[in-house]
Amino acid sequence: MIANMEDITTDKKLTTQILPLAQLITNLHFQHHPNLEEKYGSTGRQKCTEDAEYHLSYLAQAVRSESKTIFTNYLEWAQVMLQSRNIPTQDLLDNLAYMDIACSQLLTGEDYRVVADYIRAGIHTLNKGNHKPASCFTHGNPLLQEAKQYMELLMGGRRKEAQALIVDLVKKGIKVADIYEYIFQVVQYEIGILWQTNQITVAHEHFCTAATQTIMATLYPYIFDLAKKGKTMVACTISGDLHELGIRMVSDLFEIDGWDTYYMGASMPDAGIITAVKEQQADLLAISVTMPFHTARAEGLIRKIREDSELKNIKIIVGGYPFSMVPDLWSRIGADGSATTAKEAIQLANSLVAPVNKV
């Protein structure tokens, strides 16, 4: 049976219209700026459409979550990223203006009024001025100097020296969990800011991420020999989400805490996750969602798990950027809780799952 369009929520109507909206936004851009056609041609049109689809995806999830913050924070990030590449804020403001026009034409009545309110909030945010991100290197970090040295080595392509630095810290008695929290995590955030502000290339960012993953692997002898408490966790990112380093760190820290972990990596399909949870007889599933527009996929996975009678006792926790923006989002999608840090995730998991002696 086909649902009445009046019964479909605004965010779903917006999602189904993302491509035609993006194409209309692109047409408006090129109509108002005729020089773009001559300067960029069809390649420029395609890139403009892709950018518009990305903006609209954030807008749709913001509407779905009833959180203007998801959209405005994204625009603040985009403003800094574009300005650092000599692209003026006016280009982004123009995009929002054309987005409003396109939505007024392809959405109707209350749906357009809802979306327009979010777009106006975005325009207001951009007009407030520059939103330069703060450094993640703060004086409250007990391993601040070591974190700076580690990043300097990575930025110089000196992976072996960076690895030697970390191994030396472990030998000196620094806890592996502290290295994860105060070095690996902080440096990854800082590298993200450097890319955003155009101080490094995407190649640098990818190298640093890959190097840290390799160095983390060298610490596993210090992690996997620890005493266990009879709890099992499966950890992964949702289908379509390729950001795996954060959830891998979380998985390793759970291992240090005494959990048996089954780390599945990035972009796992629902069927694979459900099979793994059953095979591992998992007590806990930890799902990472980096991009807000992947939240709906997490909700769909959780719904499938809740409908499976074999998995009625499993606890599910979620984490990632969308859940830090919308504190109660985890409950809306059916999870048992959410955490903003690995330490919080471990505390939450231990409160949800009692120690079990498995046969």
FILO-927135 format. One line per field, with one value per residue: chain; x, z, y of N, C-alpha, C, O in turn. Coordinates in steps of 0.2 Angstrom, whole numbers. Layout:
<atoms>
kette <- A;...
n.east <- X;...
n.up <- Z;...
n.north <- Y;...
ca.east <- X;...
ca.up <- Z;...
ca.north <- Y;...
c.east <- X;...
c.up <- Z;...
c.north <- Y;...
o.east <- X;...
o.up <- Z;...
o.north <- Y;...
</atoms>
This chain:
<atoms>
kette <- A;A;A;A;A;A;A;A;A;A;A;A;A;A;A;A;A;A;A;A;A;A;A;A;A;A;A;A;A;A;A;A;A;A;A;A;A;A;A;A;A;A;A;A;A;A;A;A;A;A;A;A;A;A;A;A;A;A;A;A;A;A;A;A;A;A;A;A;A;A;A;A;A;A;A;A;A;A;A;A;A;A;A;A;A;A;A;A;A;A;A;A;A;A;A;A;A;A;A;A;A;A;A;A;A;A;A;A;A;A;A;A;A;A;A;A;A;A;A;A;A;A;A;A;A;A;A;A;A;A;A;A;A;A;A;A;A;A;A;A;A;A;A;A;A;A;A;A;A;A;A;A;A;A;A;A;A;A;A;A;A;A;A;A;A;A;A;A;A;A;A;A;A;A;A;A;A;A;A;A;A;A;A;A;A;A;A;A;A;A;A;A;A;A;A;A;A;A;A;A;A;A;A;A;A;A;A;A;A;A;A;A;A;A;A;A;A;A;A;A;A;A;A;A;A;A;A;A;A;A;A;A;A;A;A;A;A;A;A;A;A;A;A;A;A;A;A;A;A;A;A;A;A;A;A;A;A;A;A;A;A;A;A;A;A;A;A;A;A;A;A;A;A;A;A;A;A;A;A;A;A;A;A;A;A;A;A;A;A;A;A;A;A;A;A;A;A;A;A;A;A;A;A;A;A;A;A;A;A;A;A;A;A;A;A;A;A;A;A;A;A;A;A;A;A;A;A;A;A;A;A;A;A;A;A;A;A;A;A;A;A;A;A;A;A;A;A;A;A;A;A;A;A;A;A;A;A;A;A
n.east <- 4;3;9;0;5;3;6;19;34;42;56;58;52;60;72;69;69;81;91;84;82;95;100;92;96;109;107;101;112;121;113;113;126;133;146;152;148;156;169;170;161;153;159;160;147;143;151;146;133;135;140;129;120;126;125;111;109;114;105;93;94;95;83;76;81;76;84;92;105;113;113;118;130;137;138;146;158;160;161;173;182;180;184;197;202;201;188;174;163;151;148;143;132;125;122;113;103;98;95;84;75;74;68;56;50;49;45;30;18;17;28;38;39;44;57;62;64;75;85;85;90;103;108;108;118;130;131;135;149;166;171;182;191;195;211;215;225;228;231;227;230;239;249;253;265;271;261;261;274;273;263;271;281;274;269;280;282;288;286;291;299;289;282;292;293;280;281;292;286;276;285;290;280;269;251;243;230;229;238;230;220;225;235;234;220;218;228;223;211;217;224;213;208;218;217;205;207;216;229;236;237;224;231;241;233;227;239;243;233;233;246;244;235;243;253;245;242;254;254;246;250;251;238;229;232;227;218;201;183;172;163;156;159;153;159;158;156;142;134;140;147;164;173;183;193;190;180;188;198;190;185;198;200;190;194;205;199;194;185;180;182;175;180;174;176;175;159;150;138;121;116;128;133;122;123;136;135;126;134;145;139;136;136;135;133;142;140;146;143;147;144;130;119;120;113;100;102;108;97;88;96;96;82;80;87;80;69;72;70;80;89;85;90;102;112;113;124;128;138;147;148;134;127;132;128;114;108;97;96;100;90;79;82;82;92;101;109;121;138;150;164;177;179;167;159;163;160;146;143;147;138;126;128;130;143;147;149;154;150
n.up <- 0;-4;4;10;4;13;25;26;33;34;33;26;14;9;8;-2;-13;-15;-25;-37;-31;-29;-42;-47;-39;-43;-57;-54;-48;-60;-68;-62;-62;-75;-80;-74;-82;-93;-87;-79;-85;-89;-80;-69;-66;-62;-50;-43;-41;-33;-22;-17;-15;-4;6;7;12;25;29;28;38;49;50;52;65;72;75;73;76;70;57;57;63;54;43;49;50;36;31;37;31;17;16;20;8;0;-4;-4;9;4;-7;-1;6;-5;-10;0;-2;-15;-12;-4;-13;-22;-13;-11;-22;-25;-14;-3;5;23;24;16;24;36;32;27;39;45;35;36;49;46;37;46;55;47;44;56;57;56;61;68;72;88;94;98;106;122;138;148;145;150;143;134;127;122;113;104;99;93;83;75;71;63;53;47;40;47;52;58;68;75;80;88;98;104;109;117;127;133;138;148;157;155;153;141;138;141;132;120;123;126;116;103;100;102;93;80;80;79;67;58;60;54;41;38;38;28;30;28;16;9;7;17;28;26;27;40;47;43;48;62;64;61;71;82;81;85;98;103;109;122;126;123;131;143;159;157;159;155;146;130;116;101;88;76;62;54;39;25;31;32;41;52;62;75;81;81;91;102;103;106;118;126;126;134;146;149;142;129;113;96;83;69;59;45;37;38;32;36;38;40;52;61;59;65;78;83;81;89;101;107;121;119;107;99;90;78;71;60;51;50;41;40;51;50;44;55;63;56;56;70;72;65;73;85;82;80;88;93;98;109;121;119;122;115;111;105;96;91;80;77;89;99;96;97;111;115;104;103;110;102;91;96;103;118;124;124;121;123;124;124;137;143;136;140;154;153;146;155;165;159;156;165;173;165;166;154;145
n.north <- -6;11;25;39;55;65;59;57;62;78;78;67;69;79;72;64;73;77;76;82;95;99;100;110;121;122;126;139;145;145;153;165;169;170;169;157;146;147;147;135;125;109;101;109;112;99;97;108;103;91;97;104;94;88;98;98;86;87;97;89;79;87;93;81;77;87;98;112;115;105;108;122;121;113;122;132;125;122;135;140;131;134;148;147;142;152;155;165;169;173;165;153;159;163;150;145;154;151;138;140;146;135;125;131;130;116;110;110;120;117;110;117;128;123;119;131;138;132;135;149;150;145;155;166;162;161;175;180;180;175;158;152;137;130;126;109;106;108;115;107;94;80;74;83;89;77;74;84;82;70;72;81;73;64;73;76;64;54;40;29;34;41;30;24;33;32;18;20;28;19;9;17;17;24;23;13;17;30;35;33;42;55;57;50;52;66;71;67;74;87;86;85;98;105;101;106;120;121;119;108;94;83;71;72;70;58;50;52;46;33;30;31;21;10;11;9;-4;-10;-9;-19;-31;-26;-25;-35;-46;-44;-46;-53;-50;-57;-51;-47;-37;-31;-20;-7;4;12;6;13;23;28;32;25;25;31;23;11;15;16;2;-4;2;-3;-17;-15;-13;-25;-31;-43;-40;-38;-31;-24;-15;-2;4;-7;-18;-21;-34;-41;-36;-40;-54;-56;-52;-62;-73;-71;-70;-58;-46;-33;-20;-8;6;17;33;45;55;65;62;49;44;39;27;20;20;11;-1;-3;-5;-17;-26;-25;-31;-44;-59;-67;-58;-51;-47;-40;-25;-9;4;20;32;47;61;66;63;70;83;82;78;69;61;47;40;42;35;22;16;11;20;33;40;53;51;39;34;38;29;17;17;18;6;-3;-1;-5;-18;-33;-42;-58;-75;-84;-100
ca.east <- 0;7;7;-2;10;2;8;26;37;45;63;58;50;66;77;67;69;88;94;81;84;102;100;89;101;115;104;101;119;124;109;114;133;135;154;153;148;162;175;170;158;150;163;159;140;143;154;141;127;137;140;122;117;129;122;104;109;114;98;87;95;94;75;74;83;73;90;95;112;117;114;122;137;140;139;151;163;161;163;180;185;180;187;204;204;200;181;171;157;145;146;139;126;121;119;107;97;96;92;77;71;72;63;49;47;48;41;24;15;20;35;43;39;48;64;64;66;82;89;86;95;110;110;110;124;135;132;138;156;171;171;189;191;200;216;214;231;226;236;225;232;245;254;253;271;272;256;264;280;270;261;277;284;269;268;286;282;293;282;295;301;283;281;297;291;275;283;296;281;274;290;291;275;263;246;240;223;231;241;225;216;229;239;231;213;220;232;218;207;221;225;207;207;223;215;199;210;220;236;239;233;221;236;244;228;227;245;243;228;235;251;242;232;248;256;240;243;260;252;241;253;250;231;225;234;225;212;194;178;166;158;158;156;154;160;158;153;136;135;141;152;170;177;184;198;187;177;193;201;185;186;204;200;186;198;210;195;193;180;182;180;175;180;172;179;170;154;147;131;117;116;135;133;118;127;142;132;124;140;149;135;138;132;134;134;144;139;149;140;151;140;123;115;120;109;94;104;109;90;86;99;93;75;80;89;75;63;75;69;87;94;81;94;108;112;116;126;130;142;149;146;127;124;135;124;107;109;93;95;101;84;75;83;81;98;101;113;126;143;154;171;178;179;160;156;165;156;139;143;148;132;121;129;133;148;144;154;151;153
ca.up <- 0;-5;10;8;5;19;31;25;36;30;31;21;7;7;6;-9;-18;-14;-32;-41;-28;-30;-49;-47;-35;-48;-62;-51;-48;-66;-71;-59;-63;-82;-81;-72;-87;-97;-83;-77;-90;-86;-74;-63;-64;-58;-43;-39;-39;-28;-16;-15;-12;3;10;8;16;32;31;29;45;55;51;55;72;75;78;69;77;66;51;58;65;48;39;52;47;29;30;38;26;11;17;20;1;-4;-7;1;13;0;-11;3;7;-12;-11;4;-5;-20;-9;-1;-19;-24;-9;-11;-29;-25;-8;-3;12;29;23;15;30;41;29;27;45;46;30;39;54;43;35;52;58;42;44;62;56;56;66;68;77;93;94;102;110;128;143;153;142;154;138;128;124;118;108;99;96;89;77;71;67;58;48;43;37;50;55;62;74;79;83;93;103;108;112;123;132;136;142;154;162;153;152;134;138;141;125;116;124;126;110;97;99;101;86;75;79;77;60;55;59;49;34;37;38;22;31;25;11;11;7;24;33;26;29;47;50;42;52;68;64;61;77;87;81;88;105;104;114;129;126;122;136;150;161;155;163;153;142;123;112;93;87;69;59;50;32;21;35;31;47;57;67;81;84;83;97;107;104;109;125;129;127;140;151;151;137;123;107;90;79;62;54;43;32;38;30;42;38;42;59;64;60;69;85;85;81;95;107;110;126;118;100;98;83;77;66;60;47;53;37;41;57;48;43;61;66;53;59;77;72;63;79;90;79;80;94;96;100;113;127;118;123;110;112;99;97;85;80;78;95;103;94;99;117;116;98;104;112;97;86;99;107;125;127;120;125;119;124;125;144;145;133;144;160;151;145;162;169;156;155;171;171;163;165;148;145
ca.north <- 0;17;29;46;60;69;55;57;68;83;76;61;72;83;68;61;78;80;77;88;101;101;102;117;125;123;130;145;147;147;158;172;170;167;167;151;141;148;146;128;121;104;99;114;110;93;99;112;99;87;101;106;87;87;103;96;80;89;100;84;76;92;93;74;77;93;101;117;115;100;112;128;119;111;128;135;121;124;142;140;127;137;154;145;141;159;155;169;166;175;159;149;162;162;143;145;158;147;132;142;146;128;122;134;127;109;108;114;122;117;107;122;133;120;119;138;141;130;139;156;149;145;162;170;159;163;182;182;181;169;153;149;132;131;120;103;105;112;114;102;88;78;72;88;89;71;74;89;79;64;75;84;67;62;78;75;58;50;36;24;38;42;23;23;38;29;12;22;30;13;6;21;16;28;19;13;20;37;37;34;48;61;58;48;55;73;73;66;80;93;85;87;105;108;100;111;126;121;120;102;91;77;66;72;68;50;47;52;42;26;29;30;14;5;11;6;-11;-12;-9;-24;-36;-24;-24;-41;-51;-42;-51;-52;-49;-61;-47;-47;-31;-30;-13;-5;10;10;6;20;27;26;34;20;26;33;17;6;17;14;-5;-6;4;-8;-22;-14;-13;-32;-34;-47;-36;-40;-25;-26;-10;3;3;-13;-19;-23;-42;-43;-34;-45;-61;-56;-51;-68;-78;-69;-70;-52;-43;-26;-18;-1;9;24;37;51;60;65;59;42;42;35;20;17;18;6;-7;-5;-8;-24;-30;-25;-36;-51;-62;-70;-53;-47;-45;-36;-18;-5;11;24;38;51;69;68;62;76;89;81;74;63;57;40;37;42;29;15;14;11;25;36;43;57;49;32;33;38;23;11;17;17;-1;-7;0;-8;-26;-36;-47;-64;-81;-88;-107
c.east <- 4;4;5;3;10;5;16;29;41;52;63;56;56;71;75;68;77;91;91;82;91;103;97;93;107;113;104;108;122;120;111;122;135;142;155;153;154;169;175;166;154;153;161;151;139;145;149;135;129;137;133;119;120;126;115;104;109;108;93;88;94;86;73;75;80;79;93;103;116;118;119;129;141;142;145;158;165;163;171;184;185;184;195;207;202;193;177;165;151;143;142;132;122;118;113;102;94;92;85;73;69;67;56;46;45;45;35;22;19;27;40;44;44;56;66;67;73;87;90;91;102;112;112;117;130;136;135;146;160;170;177;189;196;205;214;220;230;231;233;227;239;250;254;259;273;267;259;270;278;267;266;280;280;269;275;287;287;289;285;297;295;281;286;295;285;277;288;291;278;279;292;285;269;257;244;234;224;234;235;221;219;234;236;224;214;223;227;213;210;222;219;206;212;221;209;202;215;227;240;234;229;226;240;239;227;233;245;238;230;241;249;239;237;252;252;241;249;259;248;244;252;242;228;227;231;219;205;189;172;161;161;155;158;154;161;155;147;138;135;146;159;175;178;189;195;184;183;197;196;185;192;203;195;190;203;205;192;188;183;178;180;174;179;174;173;165;152;140;127;117;123;135;128;120;132;140;130;130;144;146;136;133;130;136;136;144;142;146;144;147;133;118;115;116;103;96;105;102;87;89;96;86;75;82;84;69;65;74;76;91;90;85;100;107;116;118;129;134;144;146;138;124;127;131;117;108;104;92;96;94;79;76;83;87;97;105;118;132;147;162;171;177;171;157;157;161;149;138;143;141;126;122;133;138;145;150;151;154;157
c.up <- 0;0;7;9;11;26;31;29;32;28;26;14;5;5;-1;-15;-18;-21;-36;-38;-29;-37;-50;-44;-40;-54;-60;-51;-55;-70;-69;-60;-70;-83;-78;-77;-92;-94;-81;-81;-86;-80;-68;-61;-60;-51;-39;-37;-33;-21;-13;-12;-5;8;12;12;24;34;32;36;50;56;54;62;76;78;73;70;72;59;52;59;58;44;42;50;40;27;31;33;19;11;17;13;-3;-7;-2;3;8;-5;-7;5;1;-12;-6;1;-11;-17;-6;-7;-21;-20;-9;-17;-28;-19;-7;4;18;28;21;20;35;39;29;33;47;41;33;45;52;40;40;55;53;43;51;62;56;62;66;73;81;92;99;107;116;133;149;151;146;149;132;124;119;112;102;95;91;83;72;68;62;52;44;40;40;55;60;69;79;83;89;99;107;112;118;129;136;141;148;159;160;151;144;133;138;135;120;117;123;120;104;95;98;95;80;74;77;70;56;54;54;42;33;35;32;24;29;20;13;11;14;29;33;28;37;51;49;47;59;69;65;68;83;87;84;96;108;109;121;131;127;127;143;152;159;160;161;149;135;120;105;92;79;68;55;43;29;25;35;36;52;62;74;85;85;89;103;108;107;117;129;131;133;146;153;146;132;117;101;85;72;57;51;38;32;36;36;43;41;50;63;65;65;77;87;86;88;102;111;115;124;110;101;91;82;71;66;56;49;48;36;47;55;47;50;64;63;55;66;77;70;69;84;88;79;87;97;99;105;119;125;119;117;112;105;101;91;85;81;85;100;102;97;105;117;109;99;106;107;92;89;102;114;128;122;124;120;119;125;133;146;142;137;151;159;150;151;166;166;156;161;169;170;163;160;147;138
c.north <- 6;22;36;51;64;66;55;63;72;81;71;64;76;78;65;66;81;81;83;95;104;103;109;122;127;127;137;149;150;152;165;173;167;165;160;145;141;146;138;123;115;101;103;113;104;94;103;108;94;91;103;100;86;92;101;90;82;93;95;81;81;93;86;74;83;97;106;117;110;104;118;126;116;117;132;132;122;131;143;136;130;144;152;143;146;159;159;166;168;169;155;152;162;155;142;149;154;141;134;143;139;125;125;132;120;106;112;115;121;114;112;127;130;121;126;141;138;134;146;155;149;151;166;168;162;171;184;183;174;165;149;143;132;125;115;102;110;110;109;95;86;76;77;89;83;71;79;86;73;67;78;78;64;67;78;69;53;45;31;28;40;35;22;27;35;23;14;24;24;10;10;21;20;23;19;17;28;40;37;40;54;62;56;52;63;75;72;72;86;92;87;94;108;107;105;118;127;122;113;99;85;71;66;69;60;47;46;47;35;25;27;23;9;5;8;-1;-14;-12;-15;-29;-33;-23;-31;-47;-49;-46;-49;-53;-53;-57;-47;-41;-32;-22;-12;2;7;10;12;24;25;28;29;20;27;26;11;8;15;6;-7;-4;-1;-15;-21;-14;-20;-35;-38;-43;-39;-34;-27;-20;-5;0;-4;-14;-22;-31;-44;-42;-39;-52;-61;-56;-58;-73;-77;-69;-63;-49;-35;-25;-10;1;16;27;44;57;60;62;52;39;38;28;16;15;12;-1;-8;-8;-15;-28;-30;-30;-43;-54;-65;-64;-48;-44;-41;-28;-15;2;14;30;41;58;70;68;67;82;88;76;68;60;50;37;37;37;22;12;14;16;28;39;47;55;42;30;33;31;17;11;16;9;-5;-7;-4;-16;-28;-41;-54;-69;-85;-95;-107
o.east <- 9;-2;7;7;15;6;19;27;43;54;68;59;58;74;80;69;78;94;94;83;92;107;100;94;109;116;105;108;124;122;112;124;138;143;161;157;157;173;181;168;152;149;160;150;136;142;148;132;125;135;132;115;116;124;113;99;106;105;89;83;91;84;68;71;80;78;97;107;122;124;123;134;147;147;149;163;171;167;174;189;191;188;199;213;201;192;176;161;146;137;137;127;116;112;108;96;88;87;80;67;63;63;51;40;40;43;35;24;24;32;46;50;48;60;72;71;77;92;96;95;107;118;117;121;135;142;137;148;157;169;177;187;202;203;211;220;231;233;237;225;244;256;255;259;275;269;258;271;281;269;266;282;283;269;274;292;289;289;283;297;295;279;284;296;286;275;287;293;278;277;294;286;264;259;243;233;221;233;236;220;216;236;235;224;212;221;227;212;208;222;219;204;211;222;209;199;219;231;246;228;230;225;241;241;227;232;247;240;230;242;252;239;237;253;254;241;249;263;247;240;251;241;224;224;233;216;204;190;166;155;167;149;164;150;164;153;147;143;131;148;160;181;173;188;198;186;182;198;198;185;192;206;196;189;204;208;189;186;189;172;185;169;183;174;168;166;152;136;130;118;122;138;130;120;133;142;131;130;146;148;137;127;125;141;131;148;140;145;143;147;130;113;111;115;102;92;104;101;84;86;95;84;71;80;83;66;61;77;76;96;92;83;103;101;121;114;131;134;143;142;137;120;124;131;114;108;106;87;92;93;75;71;85;86;92;104;119;130;148;165;166;174;169;152;153;158;146;134;139;140;121;117;139;137;141;155;146;160;160
o.up <- 4;1;2;14;14;31;36;27;26;22;22;9;-1;0;-5;-21;-21;-23;-39;-41;-31;-39;-54;-47;-41;-56;-64;-52;-55;-74;-72;-59;-70;-87;-81;-77;-93;-96;-81;-81;-80;-76;-62;-55;-55;-46;-33;-31;-29;-16;-7;-7;-1;13;18;16;28;40;37;40;56;61;58;66;82;84;68;65;71;57;47;57;57;41;38;48;38;23;27;30;16;6;14;12;-9;-12;4;0;9;-6;-10;5;1;-14;-8;2;-11;-20;-7;-7;-23;-23;-9;-18;-31;-19;-10;9;18;32;24;21;38;42;31;33;50;43;33;45;55;42;40;57;56;42;51;66;55;68;65;79;80;91;104;112;116;134;153;154;145;151;126;118;114;107;96;89;86;77;66;62;56;46;38;37;37;61;66;74;85;89;94;105;114;118;123;135;142;146;153;164;164;146;141;128;134;132;116;112;120;119;100;90;93;91;76;69;73;66;50;49;51;38;28;31;31;20;29;19;19;15;17;33;38;31;40;56;54;49;63;74;68;71;87;92;87;99;114;113;126;136;132;127;148;148;157;165;164;149;134;120;103;94;76;72;52;40;30;22;37;36;56;67;79;90;90;93;108;114;112;121;135;136;137;151;158;148;130;117;99;84;69;51;54;35;27;39;40;49;46;54;68;70;69;81;93;91;91;107;117;115;126;108;103;87;86;65;70;59;49;50;33;48;59;48;51;67;66;56;67;81;73;70;87;92;78;92;104;103;106;122;130;118;114;115;101;106;85;89;84;87;106;106;99;104;120;109;95;103;106;88;86;104;116;134;117;130;114;114;127;134;150;145;138;153;163;152;151;170;169;156;163;163;174;160;161;149;137
o.north <- 7;23;38;50;66;69;53;68;70;82;71;62;76;80;64;64;86;87;87;100;110;108;113;128;133;132;142;155;155;156;170;179;161;161;158;141;136;143;136;117;116;99;100;113;104;91;102;109;93;89;102;100;84;90;101;89;79;92;96;80;79;93;86;71;83;100;104;119;112;103;119;129;118;117;134;135;124;132;146;139;130;145;156;143;146;162;157;162;164;168;152;149;161;154;139;147;154;138;130;141;138;121;121;132;118;100;118;111;125;116;112;129;134;123;127;145;142;135;148;160;151;153;170;172;164;173;190;186;169;167;143;145;135;119;116;98;116;105;107;90;89;75;75;89;84;68;77;86;73;64;78;79;63;65;80;67;48;46;30;25;40;36;20;25;35;22;11;23;24;8;8;24;20;18;25;21;32;45;42;44;59;68;61;55;66;80;76;74;90;97;90;97;113;111;108;121;132;124;113;101;83;66;60;64;57;42;41;44;31;19;23;20;4;0;5;-4;-19;-15;-16;-32;-37;-22;-32;-52;-52;-50;-43;-56;-53;-59;-46;-40;-34;-19;-16;5;2;12;17;29;19;26;28;17;24;25;7;4;12;4;-11;-8;-2;-18;-26;-16;-21;-41;-37;-42;-43;-32;-31;-22;-4;-5;-7;-10;-26;-33;-49;-46;-41;-55;-66;-59;-60;-77;-82;-68;-63;-50;-32;-28;-6;-2;20;24;48;62;54;59;49;33;33;24;10;10;8;-6;-14;-12;-19;-34;-36;-33;-47;-52;-66;-66;-42;-39;-38;-26;-17;6;10;32;38;59;74;72;68;86;93;70;63;56;46;31;32;35;17;7;17;17;25;41;46;58;39;25;29;29;13;6;12;6;-10;-11;-6;-20;-26;-44;-56;-68;-89;-96;-112
</atoms>
